[in-house]
Amino acid sequence: MKKVIVFGGGAGISCLLSGLKLFPLEVTTVIAVSDNGSSTGVLKEEFGIPAVGDVGKVLLSMANVDEDFVKLLSYRFQNEGSTLYNHPVRNILMTALIDLKGNLTEATRYMCALLNIKGSVLPLTEERADLVGHSETGGEDYYGQVVVSQNIKNISTLSYDHDITVGNEVKKGIADADLIIFSPGSLYTSILPHLIVDDIVKEIERSKAPIMYVSNLVTQPGETDGYSVSDHINVLNKHLGSRKVDVVVANNGHIDPQVVEKYLVTENKTMVDLDRNNVSVQGAKIIEDDIFCIEDGRIRHKALDTAFRIFAFLMEEEE
């Protein structure tokens, strides 16, 4: 069975994994744990733990249990007068499990068994860590993922607030992989947090597996305004050491202009343009298809179709 390792965080990776779990693949998922917003940020600060929010989302996307159980873990407390306000059940459960099991990896392993998950879900590190954005002029630094996301235009480099240790399971996942995937998601605050860690880059450099980027469908205000597919690849390539993105999966489907206009007006987001010539100049193979859908008025990847393109690529590589 082919082995795949996927790096990311947030909603983008969750959608991708919900499709990949339907194929005969051994998937190792590595999640950034530097988020400091919303419920995750509160628990991170109060209990001194890594961010659990994205880990919880990924676990639910890969779960093979009844829908009511998924809804229970997804439930977010709505009473504004309560100390539990805005906390999803999964975050509280993960926080308790870290205390019971001793660390986030073991807590996640227990949840994988509970949710009948095929494959492995691993945090990038066991440590509580925060992103730091450094300005090009050497002036003000920006602390925390939320602030970093709001100030990308003033930031030239990213780091963590301290050196972090990457687990051996993560390193082994890279070494054993037949394909390395960077998922859709926030480029600077969900994807690059993996690539600012020397141990990760060095392991990827040692690997002979192709590197794939599953392109975002829309830009993120403040982070990737006006970015095309090749712009995303260019940022990744700058952080990949001696390696480069080998293949990109991108959407070529036509999105209703009314939906496009709504995104621009209400969220200041534009569609990520597939600039084929620039991608080809970067040496990346393009796998393109109509891989978007509209769910609850929002543009999303078609989980099954996107995963099929990845699986088909792996089967072609085997021939």
C-alpha positions as a LaTeX table, in Angstrom:
\begin{tabular}{lrrr}
\hline
Residue & $x$ (\AA) & $y$ (\AA) & $z$ (\AA) \\
\hline
Met1 & 0.00 & 0.00 & 0.00 \\
Lys2 & 1.32 & 3.43 & $-0.95$ \\
Lys3 & 2.32 & 5.74 & 1.89 \\
Val4 & 1.46 & 9.43 & 1.87 \\
Ile5 & 2.40 & 12.17 & 4.34 \\
Val6 & 0.28 & 15.31 & 4.41 \\
Phe7 & 1.29 & 18.61 & 6.05 \\
Gly8 & $-1.14$ & 21.37 & 6.92 \\
Gly9 & $-3.75$ & 22.69 & 9.30 \\
Gly10 & $-7.25$ & 24.19 & 9.32 \\
Ala11 & $-10.24$ & 23.50 & 7.10 \\
Gly12 & $-8.24$ & 22.90 & 3.91 \\
Ile13 & $-6.45$ & 19.80 & 5.12 \\
Ser14 & $-9.62$ & 18.43 & 6.74 \\
Cys15 & $-11.44$ & 18.50 & 3.41 \\
Leu16 & $-8.54$ & 16.81 & 1.62 \\
Leu17 & $-8.23$ & 14.05 & 4.21 \\
Ser18 & $-11.95$ & 13.30 & 4.13 \\
Gly19 & $-11.37$ & 12.27 & 0.50 \\
Leu20 & $-8.03$ & 10.48 & 0.93 \\
Lys21 & $-9.45$ & 8.18 & 3.61 \\
Leu22 & $-11.67$ & 6.60 & 0.92 \\
Phe23 & $-8.68$ & 5.23 & $-1.01$ \\
Pro24 & $-6.29$ & 2.34 & $-0.25$ \\
Leu25 & $-3.53$ & 4.58 & 1.05 \\
Glu26 & $-1.56$ & 4.68 & 4.30 \\
Val27 & $-1.87$ & 8.34 & 5.30 \\
Thr28 & 0.25 & 10.07 & 7.92 \\
Thr29 & $-1.00$ & 13.56 & 8.71 \\
Val30 & 1.18 & 16.18 & 10.41 \\
Ile31 & $-0.59$ & 19.18 & 11.94 \\
Ala32 & 0.88 & 22.54 & 12.90 \\
Val33 & 0.09 & 23.38 & 16.54 \\
Ser34 & 0.93 & 27.10 & 16.70 \\
Asp35 & $-2.60$ & 28.49 & 16.37 \\
Asn36 & $-3.55$ & 30.94 & 19.12 \\
Gly37 & $-7.02$ & 32.09 & 18.11 \\
Ser38 & $-10.52$ & 31.44 & 19.43 \\
Ser39 & $-11.10$ & 28.42 & 21.70 \\
Thr40 & $-7.70$ & 26.96 & 20.84 \\
Gly41 & $-5.90$ & 30.09 & 22.00 \\
Val42 & $-7.78$ & 30.22 & 25.28 \\
Leu43 & $-6.98$ & 26.57 & 26.13 \\
Lys44 & $-3.39$ & 26.95 & 24.97 \\
Glu45 & $-2.88$ & 29.91 & 27.29 \\
Glu46 & $-4.79$ & 28.53 & 30.27 \\
Phe47 & $-3.30$ & 25.02 & 30.27 \\
Gly48 & 0.10 & 25.66 & 28.65 \\
Ile49 & $-0.52$ & 23.08 & 25.91 \\
Pro50 & 0.03 & 22.97 & 22.14 \\
Ala51 & $-2.86$ & 24.17 & 19.99 \\
Val52 & $-5.47$ & 21.40 & 19.78 \\
Gly53 & $-8.02$ & 22.98 & 17.41 \\
Asp54 & $-6.65$ & 21.89 & 14.03 \\
Val55 & $-5.77$ & 18.45 & 15.37 \\
Gly56 & $-9.39$ & 18.02 & 16.45 \\
Lys57 & $-10.75$ & 19.14 & 13.08 \\
Val58 & $-8.51$ & 16.67 & 11.26 \\
Leu59 & $-9.53$ & 13.82 & 13.55 \\
Leu60 & $-13.20$ & 14.43 & 12.77 \\
Ser61 & $-12.56$ & 14.64 & 9.02 \\
Met62 & $-10.94$ & 11.18 & 9.10 \\
Ala63 & $-13.40$ & 9.60 & 11.55 \\
Asn64 & $-15.24$ & 6.42 & 10.63 \\
Val65 & $-18.01$ & 6.57 & 13.23 \\
Asp66 & $-21.70$ & 7.46 & 13.23 \\
Glu67 & $-22.70$ & 11.01 & 12.39 \\
Asp68 & $-24.22$ & 11.72 & 15.81 \\
Phe69 & $-20.86$ & 11.13 & 17.49 \\
Val70 & $-19.16$ & 13.51 & 15.04 \\
Lys71 & $-21.87$ & 16.11 & 15.74 \\
Leu72 & $-21.34$ & 15.71 & 19.48 \\
Leu73 & $-17.60$ & 16.32 & 19.21 \\
Ser74 & $-18.24$ & 19.27 & 16.88 \\
Tyr75 & $-20.76$ & 20.87 & 19.23 \\
Arg76 & $-19.73$ & 24.38 & 20.31 \\
Phe77 & $-21.17$ & 25.83 & 23.53 \\
Gln78 & $-23.30$ & 28.90 & 22.78 \\
Asn79 & $-24.13$ & 30.37 & 26.21 \\
Glu80 & $-22.19$ & 33.65 & 26.27 \\
Gly81 & $-22.34$ & 33.79 & 30.04 \\
Ser82 & $-20.58$ & 30.45 & 30.44 \\
Thr83 & $-16.86$ & 29.80 & 30.81 \\
Leu84 & $-17.41$ & 27.13 & 28.16 \\
Tyr85 & $-18.67$ & 29.68 & 25.61 \\
Asn86 & $-17.30$ & 29.08 & 22.10 \\
His87 & $-15.43$ & 25.91 & 23.11 \\
Pro88 & $-16.16$ & 22.85 & 20.93 \\
Val89 & $-16.45$ & 19.58 & 22.80 \\
Arg90 & $-13.51$ & 18.11 & 20.86 \\
Asn91 & $-11.15$ & 20.82 & 22.17 \\
Ile92 & $-12.15$ & 20.21 & 25.78 \\
Leu93 & $-11.79$ & 16.45 & 25.28 \\
Met94 & $-8.34$ & 16.82 & 23.70 \\
Thr95 & $-7.22$ & 19.06 & 26.57 \\
Ala96 & $-8.36$ & 16.46 & 29.12 \\
Leu97 & $-6.64$ & 13.67 & 27.19 \\
Ile98 & $-3.33$ & 15.54 & 27.13 \\
Asp99 & $-3.50$ & 15.60 & 30.94 \\
Leu100 & $-4.49$ & 11.93 & 31.13 \\
Lys101 & $-2.13$ & 10.57 & 28.47 \\
Gly102 & 0.80 & 12.87 & 29.12 \\
Asn103 & 1.18 & 14.52 & 25.70 \\
Leu104 & $-0.65$ & 15.50 & 22.55 \\
Thr105 & 0.68 & 12.61 & 20.45 \\
Glu106 & $-0.70$ & 10.00 & 22.84 \\
Ala107 & $-3.96$ & 11.94 & 23.21 \\
Thr108 & $-4.29$ & 11.98 & 19.42 \\
Arg109 & $-3.43$ & 8.29 & 19.17 \\
Tyr110 & $-6.25$ & 7.48 & 21.62 \\
Met111 & $-8.69$ & 9.60 & 19.60 \\
Cys112 & $-7.64$ & 7.83 & 16.39 \\
Ala113 & $-8.59$ & 4.50 & 17.98 \\
Leu114 & $-11.84$ & 5.91 & 19.39 \\
Leu115 & $-12.84$ & 7.33 & 16.00 \\
Asn116 & $-11.73$ & 4.26 & 14.05 \\
Ile117 & $-9.31$ & 6.29 & 11.98 \\
Lys118 & $-7.23$ & 4.65 & 9.26 \\
Gly119 & $-3.72$ & 6.07 & 9.28 \\
Ser120 & $-1.83$ & 8.31 & 11.71 \\
Val121 & $-2.39$ & 11.87 & 12.90 \\
Leu122 & 0.65 & 13.54 & 14.48 \\
Pro123 & 1.24 & 17.01 & 15.92 \\
Leu124 & 4.31 & 18.74 & 14.50 \\
Thr125 & 5.65 & 19.09 & 18.05 \\
Glu126 & 4.64 & 18.29 & 21.62 \\
Glu127 & 5.59 & 21.77 & 22.76 \\
Arg128 & 3.54 & 24.89 & 23.15 \\
Ala129 & 4.96 & 27.22 & 20.51 \\
Asp130 & 4.02 & 30.52 & 18.92 \\
Leu131 & 4.79 & 31.90 & 15.48 \\
Val132 & 6.92 & 35.03 & 15.29 \\
Gly133 & 7.04 & 37.23 & 12.21 \\
His134 & 10.22 & 39.25 & 11.67 \\
Ser135 & 10.21 & 42.48 & 9.66 \\
Glu136 & 12.63 & 42.96 & 6.77 \\
Thr137 & 14.10 & 46.10 & 8.34 \\
Gly138 & 14.79 & 44.38 & 11.64 \\
Gly139 & 12.18 & 46.47 & 13.39 \\
Glu140 & 9.02 & 45.25 & 15.08 \\
Asp141 & 8.39 & 41.54 & 15.56 \\
Tyr142 & 4.88 & 40.10 & 15.41 \\
Tyr143 & 3.98 & 37.45 & 17.97 \\
Gly144 & 1.29 & 34.80 & 17.60 \\
Gln145 & $-0.40$ & 33.27 & 14.57 \\
Val146 & $-3.33$ & 35.70 & 14.60 \\
Val147 & $-1.10$ & 38.79 & 14.58 \\
Val148 & 1.28 & 37.23 & 12.05 \\
Ser149 & $-1.62$ & 36.54 & 9.68 \\
Gln150 & $-2.70$ & 40.17 & 9.90 \\
Asn151 & 0.78 & 41.54 & 9.14 \\
Ile152 & 2.24 & 39.33 & 6.40 \\
Lys153 & 3.02 & 42.36 & 4.23 \\
Asn154 & 5.36 & 43.65 & 6.96 \\
Ile155 & 7.04 & 40.28 & 7.55 \\
Ser156 & 10.05 & 38.88 & 5.70 \\
Thr157 & 10.75 & 35.73 & 7.73 \\
Leu158 & 8.96 & 33.46 & 10.19 \\
Ser159 & 10.25 & 31.53 & 13.18 \\
Tyr160 & 8.98 & 30.07 & 16.42 \\
Asp161 & 9.40 & 31.78 & 19.77 \\
His162 & 11.84 & 28.98 & 20.67 \\
Asp163 & 13.50 & 26.02 & 18.99 \\
Ile164 & 11.03 & 23.14 & 18.80 \\
Thr165 & 11.61 & 19.39 & 18.77 \\
Val166 & 10.00 & 17.25 & 16.08 \\
Gly167 & 9.00 & 13.72 & 17.04 \\
Asn168 & 10.68 & 10.67 & 15.50 \\
Glu169 & 7.33 & 9.46 & 14.15 \\
Val170 & 7.06 & 12.59 & 12.03 \\
Lys171 & 10.57 & 12.10 & 10.66 \\
Lys172 & 9.87 & 8.44 & 9.94 \\
Gly173 & 6.65 & 9.40 & 8.15 \\
Ile174 & 8.67 & 11.57 & 5.77 \\
Ala175 & 11.36 & 8.93 & 5.26 \\
Asp176 & 8.80 & 6.21 & 4.46 \\
Ala177 & 6.51 & 8.32 & 2.25 \\
Asp178 & 5.90 & 7.63 & $-1.42$ \\
Leu179 & 4.39 & 11.11 & $-1.75$ \\
Ile180 & 4.76 & 14.31 & 0.30 \\
Ile181 & 1.72 & 16.59 & 0.16 \\
Phe182 & 1.25 & 20.18 & 1.25 \\
Ser183 & $-2.47$ & 20.69 & 1.68 \\
Pro184 & $-4.69$ & 23.66 & 0.88 \\
Gly185 & $-4.90$ & 26.12 & 3.74 \\
Ser186 & $-3.37$ & 29.33 & 5.05 \\
Leu187 & $-0.02$ & 29.45 & 3.26 \\
Tyr188 & 1.91 & 31.43 & 5.85 \\
Thr189 & 0.22 & 30.26 & 9.05 \\
Ser190 & $-0.77$ & 26.63 & 8.36 \\
Ile191 & 1.73 & 25.37 & 5.76 \\
Leu192 & 4.97 & 27.31 & 6.34 \\
Pro193 & 4.98 & 26.54 & 10.10 \\
His194 & 6.21 & 23.09 & 9.04 \\
Leu195 & 8.90 & 24.42 & 6.71 \\
Ile196 & 10.52 & 26.82 & 9.17 \\
Val197 & 11.71 & 23.77 & 11.14 \\
Asp198 & 15.17 & 22.61 & 10.02 \\
Asp199 & 14.53 & 18.96 & 10.89 \\
Ile200 & 11.49 & 18.85 & 8.59 \\
Val201 & 13.30 & 20.46 & 5.67 \\
Lys202 & 16.31 & 18.17 & 6.10 \\
Glu203 & 14.13 & 15.05 & 6.14 \\
Ile204 & 12.32 & 16.22 & 3.00 \\
Glu205 & 15.66 & 16.88 & 1.31 \\
Arg206 & 16.72 & 13.29 & 2.06 \\
Ser207 & 13.48 & 11.88 & 0.67 \\
Lys208 & 13.15 & 10.78 & $-2.95$ \\
Ala209 & 9.35 & 11.05 & $-2.85$ \\
Pro210 & 7.68 & 13.61 & $-5.14$ \\
Ile211 & 6.43 & 16.79 & $-3.48$ \\
Met212 & 2.84 & 17.75 & $-4.28$ \\
Tyr213 & 0.98 & 20.95 & $-3.53$ \\
Val214 & $-2.82$ & 20.91 & $-3.60$ \\
Ser215 & $-3.52$ & 24.51 & $-4.50$ \\
Asn216 & $-5.87$ & 26.79 & $-2.65$ \\
Leu217 & $-9.02$ & 27.78 & $-4.53$ \\
Val218 & $-9.27$ & 31.31 & $-3.13$ \\
Thr219 & $-6.82$ & 33.83 & $-1.71$ \\
Gln220 & $-6.63$ & 34.75 & 1.97 \\
Pro221 & $-6.97$ & 38.46 & 2.78 \\
Gly222 & $-3.82$ & 39.84 & 4.34 \\
Glu223 & $-1.80$ & 36.72 & 3.51 \\
Thr224 & $-2.06$ & 35.89 & $-0.18$ \\
Asp225 & $-3.94$ & 38.79 & $-1.80$ \\
Gly226 & $-3.67$ & 38.46 & $-5.59$ \\
Tyr227 & $-1.62$ & 35.24 & $-5.44$ \\
Ser228 & $-1.76$ & 32.83 & $-8.38$ \\
Val229 & $-0.93$ & 29.12 & $-8.23$ \\
Ser230 & 2.68 & 29.86 & $-9.19$ \\
Asp231 & 2.97 & 32.47 & $-6.42$ \\
His232 & 2.00 & 29.83 & $-3.84$ \\
Ile233 & 4.53 & 27.39 & $-5.31$ \\
Asn234 & 7.24 & 30.06 & $-5.30$ \\
Val235 & 6.79 & 30.65 & $-1.56$ \\
Leu236 & 6.95 & 26.91 & $-0.86$ \\
Asn237 & 10.05 & 26.47 & $-3.02$ \\
Lys238 & 11.87 & 29.19 & $-1.10$ \\
His239 & 11.43 & 27.15 & 2.07 \\
Leu240 & 12.11 & 23.65 & 0.70 \\
Gly241 & 15.89 & 23.81 & 0.72 \\
Ser242 & 17.31 & 21.85 & $-2.21$ \\
Arg243 & 13.89 & 20.40 & $-3.12$ \\
Lys244 & 11.08 & 21.97 & $-5.16$ \\
Val245 & 7.39 & 21.30 & $-5.67$ \\
Asp246 & 7.21 & 18.54 & $-8.31$ \\
Val247 & 3.48 & 18.50 & $-9.00$ \\
Val248 & 0.51 & 20.74 & $-8.28$ \\
Val249 & $-3.18$ & 19.82 & $-8.21$ \\
Ala250 & $-5.24$ & 22.82 & $-9.27$ \\
Asn251 & $-8.80$ & 23.72 & $-10.21$ \\
Asn252 & $-9.72$ & 24.58 & $-13.79$ \\
Gly253 & $-13.49$ & 24.52 & $-13.27$ \\
His254 & $-15.56$ & 27.60 & $-13.99$ \\
Ile255 & $-16.91$ & 29.23 & $-10.83$ \\
Asp256 & $-20.18$ & 31.17 & $-11.10$ \\
Pro257 & $-19.35$ & 34.90 & $-11.44$ \\
Gln258 & $-22.01$ & 35.71 & $-8.81$ \\
Val259 & $-20.20$ & 33.52 & $-6.29$ \\
Val260 & $-16.88$ & 35.13 & $-7.23$ \\
Glu261 & $-18.38$ & 38.60 & $-6.77$ \\
Lys262 & $-19.85$ & 37.63 & $-3.39$ \\
Tyr263 & $-16.44$ & 36.46 & $-2.16$ \\
Leu264 & $-14.80$ & 39.67 & $-3.33$ \\
Val265 & $-17.41$ & 41.99 & $-1.80$ \\
Thr266 & $-18.06$ & 40.21 & 1.50 \\
Glu267 & $-14.65$ & 38.67 & 2.27 \\
Asn268 & $-12.20$ & 40.46 & $-0.04$ \\
Lys269 & $-11.15$ & 37.10 & $-1.50$ \\
Thr270 & $-10.38$ & 36.36 & $-5.15$ \\
Met271 & $-9.98$ & 33.10 & $-7.03$ \\
Val272 & $-6.47$ & 31.67 & $-7.28$ \\
Asp273 & $-5.56$ & 31.87 & $-10.95$ \\
Leu274 & $-3.99$ & 28.81 & $-12.59$ \\
Asp275 & $-1.16$ & 30.54 & $-14.47$ \\
Arg276 & 0.04 & 27.47 & $-16.35$ \\
Asn277 & 3.08 & 29.02 & $-18.05$ \\
Asn278 & 4.55 & 30.32 & $-14.81$ \\
Val279 & 3.93 & 26.99 & $-13.06$ \\
Ser280 & 5.65 & 25.14 & $-15.90$ \\
Val281 & 8.65 & 27.48 & $-15.72$ \\
Gln282 & 9.00 & 26.45 & $-12.06$ \\
Gly283 & 9.24 & 22.84 & $-13.20$ \\
Ala284 & 6.04 & 21.61 & $-11.59$ \\
Lys285 & 3.75 & 19.17 & $-13.36$ \\
Ile286 & 0.14 & 20.37 & $-13.40$ \\
Ile287 & $-2.78$ & 18.06 & $-12.61$ \\
Glu288 & $-5.85$ & 20.15 & $-13.32$ \\
Asp289 & $-9.54$ & 19.38 & $-13.18$ \\
Asp290 & $-12.90$ & 20.74 & $-12.07$ \\
Ile291 & $-12.33$ & 20.03 & $-8.37$ \\
Phe292 & $-14.39$ & 22.70 & $-6.63$ \\
Cys293 & $-17.90$ & 22.65 & $-5.21$ \\
Ile294 & $-20.19$ & 25.06 & $-3.37$ \\
Glu295 & $-21.18$ & 23.98 & 0.14 \\
Asp296 & $-23.40$ & 26.26 & 2.21 \\
Gly297 & $-22.54$ & 29.10 & $-0.14$ \\
Arg298 & $-18.78$ & 28.57 & 0.24 \\
Ile299 & $-16.19$ & 27.37 & $-2.27$ \\
Arg300 & $-14.65$ & 24.05 & $-1.25$ \\
His301 & $-12.56$ & 21.32 & $-2.85$ \\
Lys302 & $-14.50$ & 18.28 & $-4.01$ \\
Ala303 & $-12.97$ & 15.91 & $-1.49$ \\
Leu304 & $-13.47$ & 12.73 & $-3.48$ \\
Asp305 & $-12.43$ & 14.15 & $-6.86$ \\
Thr306 & $-9.32$ & 15.82 & $-5.45$ \\
Ala307 & $-8.27$ & 12.67 & $-3.62$ \\
Phe308 & $-8.84$ & 10.60 & $-6.76$ \\
Arg309 & $-6.42$ & 12.82 & $-8.70$ \\
Ile310 & $-3.80$ & 12.24 & $-6.01$ \\
Phe311 & $-4.39$ & 8.49 & $-5.99$ \\
Ala312 & $-4.25$ & 8.33 & $-9.80$ \\
Phe313 & $-0.91$ & 10.19 & $-9.77$ \\
Leu314 & 0.52 & 7.65 & $-7.34$ \\
Met315 & $-0.66$ & 4.74 & $-9.49$ \\
Glu316 & 0.89 & 6.33 & $-12.58$ \\
Glu317 & 4.20 & 6.76 & $-10.72$ \\
Glu318 & 4.18 & 3.04 & $-9.97$ \\
Glu319 & 3.95 & 2.05 & $-13.64$ \\
\hline
\end{tabular}
